[in-house]
Amino acid sequence: MALEMQIYNPQEGGYVTEIKWNYEEIKAEVIAQSESYATAVYTDDLIKQAKADRAKMNKFVKAIKDRRTDVRKKLLAPDEEFGRQVDEIVGIVQAAITNIDMQVKNYETKLRNDKLDKLRAEFDGLVGDLKDVVTFERIYVPEWSNATFALSKAKGIMAETLESIRNGINTIQSIDSPYAGDMMKVFLETYDIGKAMERRNQLEEEAKRRAAYEEERRRQQEERDRQAAEEARKQALLQHIPEDVRPAVKQGINAVVDRPEPEPKQWVAFEALLDTHHAALLGAFFKSQGIEYRPIKKAEEE
């Protein structure tokens, strides 16, 4: 379409390039009057005059602006019709452009779909043992369907991607870890062996923290059980002690029960001057502490 727009009126050089008016005359008059108003001082008695002067100047400003608007409309009036005519012609041409554009796009879509079918066929030939874990959509890049992107290049990228996935799966399967299943799940979601390893490290750290927590709980429970057992032993011994001697006996019991880890036992021989009552107390104490005792035989000369 080799048509060229020709403007008959106005001719070149006939366009309005300047609007001439009595600019200098009005400017001089406005400056003269505005200077006096700019420094004018109105007392309370002159407020009425101030309002009248303000109204007169606002009226002048409105009149000069309205005049400019009127002139502008007259200057633009020819362009209104000119613009409507241009839009009409553009609309006619645009209808033809739309028809052509639709056909071009349909053709390009067909090429992309044909390219996509070829890419799928190449993928089916490459996926092999990964067909149950990798789909074409997961590794497809839309750029591959462009006419300018070589099919051989896309095939090479697919082959590299699938081999990387295959190696990642083999690596995880060779790892002896209780978290191999979690690693595989992350890998199949991301195809990123680094993220799978990060998941294993995260789970191992969590397991260490849980184990340390459980060990501390067990230790604390054992300590509570030990203290409860010791208290029960003290109370059991005191049950057989007369109330008037319990404080002294309790002090002695605490000294024995609260001592550090017991040393190896050995037989110790001693004699004590006891009456029946105190002998019973000593026997009760030995029993409460699990102390084995036996009578000793005096030598012949005694």
Order of alpha helices (4+ residues) and beta strands (2+ residues): alpha-alpha-alpha-alpha-alpha-alpha-alpha-alpha
